[in-house]
Amino acid sequence: MKKGNKALIEKYKTIYENGEGEIIEKKSRFIATIRYVETEEEAILFIEELKKKYWNATHNCSAYIIGKKQEIMRCSDDGEPSQTAGKPMLDVLLGQGLCNVACVVTRYFGGTLLGTGGLVRAYSGAVKEGLQHCVIVEKKLAEEIIIHTDYNSIGKIQYILAQEKVTPTNTEYTDVVEVTVPIPMNQVDNIISQIVEGTNGKAQIEKVRTLYYGVIDKEVILFDD
């Protein structure tokens, strides 16, 4: 990742773990499969994969959003009445603020017509159910730093980091202490100033790289994107 890249955005939400969910509406099955994708080509291949998997389904409707700024958005009703499937699916993904995500809702017709409103509710409901089985992560742009300090100052540094709600990814104890921590871009200057002041300038701070990170089940996950 290139530092100083103005194209980098502060934060965005996407899928960390893919998921699948199913609902039944008047005997019709609606199966939502949701996957993380990074390009439109990946999204198209995913949709084709699901169409082959569910080749005997009545419909395989789809929606996807590509790009951290949601630059590309597409959807398909796949034979359902216009605006009753793909658009409601896309609206759910947008409502969650997601990007780099693709969804296919597979329908097996149960013999009863649902009407326009019923179809909209069913397809959007299936996507919501699918998202319940995904792990969603908010990735934040950060500066990863290493703090080199002595044992006398580590308590103060840990206190500052805890107060600012940032979590170290690694701490090494040798003749000195080295703390590696990703800090959100809008907090970097403030936190570094607090550490310098709190340790009377004894702590040495090394900026390592710019990256994205997310917190899942209290664990910090680093992303090189």
C-alpha positions in Angstrom: 0.0 0.0 0.0 1.4 3.4 -1.0 1.5 6.0 1.8 0.1 9.3 1.0 -2.4 7.9 -1.5 -5.3 10.4 -1.5 -7.6 7.7 -2.9 -7.6 5.9 0.4 -10.8 6.4 2.4 -11.1 6.6 6.2 -13.3 3.5 6.6 -15.7 1.1 4.9 -17.8 -1.9 5.6 -17.5 -5.3 3.9 -17.9 -9.0 4.3 -15.2 -10.8 6.4 -16.9 -14.2 6.3 -19.3 -15.3 3.6 -22.8 -16.5 4.6 -26.0 -18.1 3.4 -29.5 -17.9 4.6 -32.9 -19.1 3.6 -36.6 -18.1 4.1 -39.8 -19.7 3.0 -42.6 -17.5 1.6 -45.9 -19.2 0.7 -44.0 -22.4 -0.1 -41.4 -20.7 -2.3 -37.8 -21.1 -1.1 -35.5 -18.1 -1.2 -31.9 -18.9 -0.7 -29.5 -16.0 -0.3 -25.8 -16.6 -0.8 -23.5 -13.7 0.0 -19.8 -13.5 -0.8 -16.9 -11.0 -0.6 -15.6 -9.9 -4.0 -13.1 -7.3 -5.1 -13.8 -6.9 -8.8 -16.8 -7.0 -11.1 -15.2 -10.0 -12.8 -15.3 -11.9 -9.5 -18.9 -10.9 -9.0 -19.9 -12.1 -12.4 -18.1 -15.4 -11.9 -19.8 -15.9 -8.6 -23.2 -15.3 -10.1 -22.5 -17.8 -12.9 -21.2 -20.3 -10.3 -24.5 -20.1 -8.3 -26.6 -20.4 -11.5 -24.8 -23.6 -12.3 -25.2 -24.8 -8.7 -28.9 -24.1 -8.7 -29.5 -24.9 -12.3 -33.0 -26.2 -11.7 -34.2 -23.1 -9.7 -37.0 -20.8 -11.0 -34.8 -17.7 -10.6 -31.3 -16.7 -9.6 -31.5 -13.0 -8.9 -28.4 -11.0 -8.1 -26.9 -7.7 -6.8 -23.4 -6.6 -6.2 -21.4 -3.5 -5.1 -17.8 -3.1 -6.1 -15.3 -0.5 -4.8 -14.6 1.1 -1.4 -16.7 4.1 -2.5 -19.4 1.8 -4.0 -18.3 2.9 -7.5 -20.0 0.0 -9.3 -23.5 -1.3 -8.5 -25.5 -3.8 -10.6 -28.5 -5.9 -10.1 -30.7 -8.4 -12.0 -34.3 -9.6 -11.7 -33.5 -12.8 -13.7 -37.0 -13.0 -15.1 -38.9 -11.8 -12.1 -41.1 -8.7 -12.6 -39.0 -5.5 -13.0 -37.8 -4.0 -9.8 -39.1 -6.8 -7.6 -35.9 -8.7 -6.9 -32.5 -7.3 -7.9 -33.2 -3.7 -6.8 -34.6 -4.7 -3.3 -31.6 -6.9 -2.8 -29.3 -4.0 -3.8 -31.1 -1.7 -1.4 -30.5 -4.0 1.5 -26.8 -4.1 0.8 -26.7 -0.4 0.4 -28.7 0.1 3.6 -26.0 -1.8 5.5 -23.3 0.4 3.9 -21.5 -2.5 2.4 -19.1 -2.6 -0.5 -17.1 -5.3 -2.3 -20.0 -7.7 -1.8 -22.1 -9.9 -4.1 -25.4 -11.6 -3.4 -27.5 -14.2 -5.3 -31.0 -15.1 -4.1 -32.2 -18.4 -5.6 -35.9 -19.0 -5.8 -37.7 -22.3 -6.0 -41.3 -21.5 -6.9 -43.8 -23.0 -4.4 -46.9 -22.7 -6.6 -48.4 -19.5 -5.1 -47.9 -16.0 -6.7 -46.6 -13.5 -4.3 -47.5 -10.3 -6.1 -45.2 -7.3 -6.5 -45.1 -6.3 -2.8 -44.6 -9.9 -1.7 -41.7 -10.4 -4.1 -40.0 -7.3 -2.8 -40.4 -8.4 0.8 -39.2 -11.9 0.1 -36.1 -11.0 -1.8 -35.1 -8.3 0.6 -35.9 -10.5 3.5 -33.7 -13.3 2.1 -30.7 -11.0 1.8 -31.3 -9.8 5.4 -31.3 -13.4 6.5 -28.2 -14.2 4.6 -26.4 -11.2 6.2 -27.3 -12.6 9.6 -25.0 -15.6 8.7 -22.1 -13.4 7.5 -19.4 -11.7 9.6 -19.3 -8.0 8.6 -16.2 -5.9 9.4 -15.7 -2.2 9.4 -12.2 -1.6 8.1 -10.5 1.6 9.3 -7.5 3.3 7.7 -4.7 3.4 10.2 -1.0 4.0 10.8 0.8 1.1 12.3 3.4 2.2 14.8 6.0 0.5 17.0 6.6 2.1 20.4 10.0 1.4 22.0 10.0 2.1 25.7 11.4 1.1 29.0 9.6 -0.9 31.7 8.9 2.3 33.8 6.9 3.8 31.0 4.9 0.9 29.7 2.1 1.3 32.2 1.5 4.9 31.2 1.5 3.9 27.5 -1.0 1.1 28.0 -3.2 3.5 29.9 -3.2 6.1 27.0 -3.9 3.4 24.4 -6.8 2.0 26.5 -8.2 5.5 27.0 -8.1 6.1 23.2 -9.7 2.7 22.6 -6.9 1.4 20.4 -5.6 -2.2 20.8 -2.0 -3.4 20.3 -1.5 -6.3 18.0 1.8 -7.3 19.6 3.9 -6.6 22.7 7.5 -7.9 23.1 9.3 -7.8 26.4 13.2 -8.0 26.2 15.6 -5.5 27.7 13.1 -2.9 26.4 9.4 -3.1 25.6 8.1 -2.9 22.0 4.4 -2.3 21.4 3.0 -2.6 17.9 -0.4 -0.9 17.4 -2.5 0.3 14.5 -3.9 3.8 15.2 -6.8 5.4 13.2 -5.5 8.2 11.0 -7.5 10.8 12.7 -6.0 9.9 16.1 -2.3 9.4 15.2 -1.0 12.9 16.0 -3.0 13.1 19.2 -1.9 9.7 20.5 1.7 10.2 19.6 1.7 13.6 21.4 0.2 12.0 24.5 2.8 9.2 24.5 5.7 11.6 24.1 4.4 13.9 26.9 3.4 11.0 29.1 6.9 9.4 29.0 8.8 12.7 29.0 10.1 12.0 25.6 11.7 8.7 26.5 9.5 6.5 24.3 10.7 6.1 20.7 8.0 5.9 18.1 8.5 4.3 14.7 5.9 4.6 11.9 5.8 1.3 10.0 3.1 1.3 7.4 -0.4 2.5 6.4 -3.0 -0.2 6.4 -6.6 -1.0 7.2 -7.7 -2.9 10.3 -10.9 -4.2 11.8 -12.0 -5.6 15.2 -13.9 -8.9 15.2 -14.8 -10.5 18.5 -12.4 -8.1 20.2 -9.5 -9.3 18.0 -7.7 -6.9 15.8 -7.4 -8.0 12.2 -5.0 -6.3 9.8 -5.7 -5.9 6.1 -3.3 -5.0 3.3 -5.9 -3.3 1.1 
